[in-house]
Amino acid sequence: MLLLAFDTATPVITVAVHDGSRVVGQAAGEGTMAHGELLAPAIRDAVAQAGMTMADLTDVAVGVGPGPFTGLRVGVVTALTLGSTLGLTTHGVCSLDILAADVQIEGEFLVATDARRKEVYWARYGADHVRLDGPHVATPADLARQHPALPTYGRGGQLYPDVLRPAGDASDPHAVALARIVIAGSVRELPLEPLYLRRPDAVPQVFPKRT
């Protein structure tokens, strides 16, 4: 097995190649609106670092969000294209589940990422890291009212420390964790469809017909 994993649900793009036993290549890039420019070179670099070619891949895994339209579209379309052209087995995973996989805590906790517009994408997890609720999008104040006692992991908690209970560092979903949980079969997989959770900022303009 040779799995290519990547996540584009945040401005930080991460890529990893896993041979079934360990990570053998990885790369990263960052750019809020540059996912389309950064993902392909990062994939190329990670595969080259592994000493492999694209033809050697057997599987591809992608974080399907939640996240902004541009990043998710780039990641999911890339995974679908690679799956189709190379005949790879595809795996979709909630990006919040990727973050949760690296949390070391006993008891329930929250994972939150930056949803912009002064909101966060969030989900609630049990002690076994299984998602109990979400993903959702909400203001930090609304999230705090729902779960005032739970620690919040991920960048979303760090952005609003006066409202939420931030724990850990300002981390983002990482492809190394994605590859690990897919290989282990310890995560609920999802269809390769972006989890947008809300409508895009840009909408087509509609003008009244002239009579």
N, C-alpha and C positions, 0 to 999 in steps of 0.2 A: 504494500500500500504506500502511495506517495500522495499526501494531501496538501493542497494549496489552500490556505485560509487567509481571509482578509476582511477588514471592517472599515466602512467609510461613513459611519453614522455620526461622526463628529469631525471637527476640523483636522484631527490627527488621524492619518491613514496608516494602518499597520498591516504588514504582510508576513506570513510565516509559511515555511514548508516543513512538514512533519513526515517522517518515514515509517510511522507506526510505533517507533520506540522512543524517538526524541526529535526535537526541532533541529533541522540540519541547515536551515537558512532563514534569514529574516531581513526585513527592510522597513523603513518608515518615512513618512513625509508629512508636512503640515501646510495647510492653506485653506482658508474658509471657503473659497470659491474655486479651488484649483484641483478638485478631485479627479477630473477628467485628464488633466495633464500629469498628475503625480502617480496615479494608480498603476498604469501600464509599466513605467520605468521601475517602480518599486517591485512589481511582480517579477520583472525580468532580472532585477538584481538579486532577489531572494532565491529564485530558481538557480541562477548562476552560482551563488554562494553555496548552494547545496550540491553543486557539481552535477546537476541534472539538466535536462531540456524539458520544454513543455510537453513533448511527446511521452515523457516518462511518467507524467502525472496520471493518477487513477481517480482522484476525487477532488472536488472543490467545495469549500465551505465559505459562507458569507454571513456577516451580521446584517439582518434585515431591518434594523431599527428598533425603536422609533428614532427618527432624526429628520433633518431638513430634506426637502425634495431633491435638491441637486446631488448631494452626497449619496443618498440611498439609491437614486436612479442609476448613478454611475456604477456602484458596487453590484447591485442586483443584475443589471443588464450585462455587466462583464462576466459574472458567474454563469448566467444563462447562456451566454455566447460560448464561453469555454466549455460548458457542459455539452452543448450541442455540437460544436465543431470538433472537439477532441474525444467525445464519447465518455465524458467523466460522470461519475455519480455525484449528484449535487446535494448539499446540505444547507438549510437555512436555519439560523438561530437568532432569537431575540438578542439585540445588542446589550440590553440590561442584564440578561442571563450571563453574558460573557464577563461583565464586571463582577457580578455576584460570585462567580466561580473563584475569584481571588480573595474573597472576604474570609477572614479568620475570626469567627466570633461564635459564641454559643447563644442561641436564642434568635428571635426574629430581628430583622433589620430591613431598611429601605435602601434601594439604589436609585440615584437620580442623576440625570445628565442635563446639560443646558439646552432648553428648548427655545431660547431667545424670547423676545416679547415679555421679559420678566416672568417667565414660566419655566417649569422643569418637566421632563419626562421621568416617570417614576414607576416602580413596582415594589411590592412587598414580598419578602422571602422568609421561609422558615429556617430552622436550625440546620436542616439537611440541604439547604440551598435550593430547595424547590420553590418556584414562584407560586405564591398564594393569591396574589391579586395584581392586576395590571397586565400590560403596560397602560398607563394613563398620562394625560397632560394636565397640569394644574398650576396655579400660582403657589409659591412656597408657603404663603399664609394658609391657603386651603389645605395643603398637604400636612402642615403642622397641626391644624385643627383635627384632621382625621387620625393622625398618629403622633401625638405629642411626645410620647416616651421612647420612640424607636430611633436608634442611630441611623444616620444617612451616609452612605458611601457613594463615592463618585464626585465628579466636578460640580454637580448640581447642589450638593450639600455645602461645598466649600464656597460657592458663590453667595450663599445666603446664610451665613453663620449666625446672624442675629435672629433668624426665624426658625431654621432647622437645627438639628443636632449633628453637625458634621463629624465624621469619623474617618480615619485613614487619611490618605492624601488626595490631591485633586486628580485622580486617575481617570483614564478613558478606556473604553473597550480595547483589548489588545488581541491581536491575531494569535499570539502564542497560547493564550488561555482558550481561545476559540478552537484551535487545533486540538488542544489537550482534551477538552470535554467532548468533542465530536469523536475523537479516536476512542475515548473511554466509553462512549455511549451513555454518558451521564446527564445529558441535557435533552429537553423536549425539542424536537426539530419542527420547523415550520416550513410552509411552502415558500418558494422564492418569489415573494411578493412584498414590496416595501410597506413597512408599518409607518404610515405618515401621521395618523391620528388627527390631523386637521388639514384644512384646505390650504393651498399654496398662497403666498403673498400676492403673486401676480395673477390676475384673472383677465380673461378676454374682455375688451370693451364692447359694449353693445349699444349701437346707435339706433334711434327710432327711424323707421322707414319713412322716406319722403312720400308725401301724397300729392 
